[in-house]
Amino acid sequence: MILPAVESADSEMTPELSLFLSETRSDDSPLLYGESGEKAYLILNRPARCNALSLSLLEEFRRRLAALEERSDLRVLLITGAGNHFSSGLDLREAAAPKSVAVDISSDPFPLTAALKDSVSRNFPAGERGTRDVPPGFRMPWLVVEILLRLAAVPQVVIGAAHGGAYGGGGALLASCDIALAEPNVRFGFPECRRGLAPTLLHPFLEGRASRRKLYPFLLTGNAIGAAEAFRLGLVDEITPEGECFSRAEEIADAVRTGAPERVRQAKRLFRTPDSALFERAAEGFLRHWESWNESPAAEGVAAFLEKRAPRW
């Protein structure tokens, strides 16, 4: 599915999608948000970069989900990507940039484990206002974890509609939706090992979809798989005809809205409410992933990816 510019909207766009894009579209916004009736929409809007998850996109995504937690009037949240892909995952060029970001770590939603608290305290001293200067390679994966946790916490039923590529954090984003749809051309991949990074950031969330044993060879090789294999593993719930993924998402959204609102929310809480064990695994997985950023395999793996060459291990 390709989401065209509003000026050239075609038949692949649902009326609801066309309406909200005409009201909210801004070409320089990395994340588009809109509402239509009881439905909310989020569109990853970096098509020239295959919707790579930049710092600004992740910060805005986090802010939107936090606001949606208070919106019981909205029943469904639909997520997709503009252009030819759902998302290529974390923007490694930005994550590896030698700069710092001032953040208030204490405002994040999941409790810091003792090991994580110690790591944060040792590496990032608190400033006068309690903020800490952290590199993008710390902040951006942290935001990915928070977003995946918040997708389970929002009261809306979250429907993801994927086309093209869904890699790394992009694949986990789709898999963390309550209902994940994919077109036949979708390719999934989790290439952290190929980038020299610890594959621990996303696995707590992927294990909610597929068994650890089934995920194991997938993470070891970093090989991409197609929609049919992703469906077999349980990473997606349905494969739609080509070009019809978002229309199918709208159909499911309308079906969800036929149920009693409180009972639908109750069903989501029953199956999706994050427990303390998930918070613990997410924090520990993040810590191991962050530590790997400071080791030589990551330096070589990320550099090789950005330079479009084979890594020299």
VENGIUR-V373873 format. One line per field, one symbol per residue. ss: DSSP state (~ for helix, > for strand, _ for the rest). psi: psi as a letter, one per 30 degrees, with the letter a starting at -180 (. if undefined). burial: 1 if it has 16 or more other ideal C-beta (glycine too) atoms within 10 Angstrom, else 0. A space follows every 10 residues. Layout:
ss: ???
psi: ???
burial: ???
This chain:
ss: _____~~~__ ____~~~~~~ ~~~~______ >>>>>>__>> >>>>__~~~_ __>_~~~~~~ ~~~~~~~~__ _____>>>>> >_____>__> _~~~~____> >>>_~~~___ ___~~~~~~~ ~~~_______ _>>>>~~~~~ ~~~~~~~~~~ ~~~___>>>> >>__>>>_~~ ~~~~~___>> >>>___>>>_ _~~~~_____ __~~~~____ _~~~~~~~~~ ~___>>~~~~ ~~~____>>> ____~~~~~~ ~~~~~~____ ~~~~~~~~~~ ~~___~~~~~ ~~~~~~~~~~ ~~~__~~~~~ ~~~~~~~___ ___
psi: kkjllefhka ffkleeeeee efffkjfgkf kkklkjbgkl kkkkhhefgh hkjleeeeee eeeeeeeffg iffkekkkka klbfldkgak jeeeefkill kkljefflfk kkleeeeeee eefikkaegf lkjllefeee eeeeeeeeef effkfkkkkk jklbkjkbfe eeeefflekk kklffkkkki geefggkkhf efefeeffel leeefeeeee fgkklleeee eefgflfkkl lkfgeeeeee eeeeeefflk eeeeeeeeee ffkkleeeee eeeeeeeeee effgleeeee eeeeeeghlk kj.
burial: 1010000000 0111011111 1000100001 1111110111 1111111011 1111101111 1101100100 0001111111 1110111111 1101110000 0010100101 0110010011 0001000000 1101111111 1111111111 1111111111 1111111111 1111111111 1110111111 1101111111 1111110111 0000100110 0101101001 1011111011 0000111111 0110010000 0001100100 0101000110 1110111011 0110000100 1111100000 000
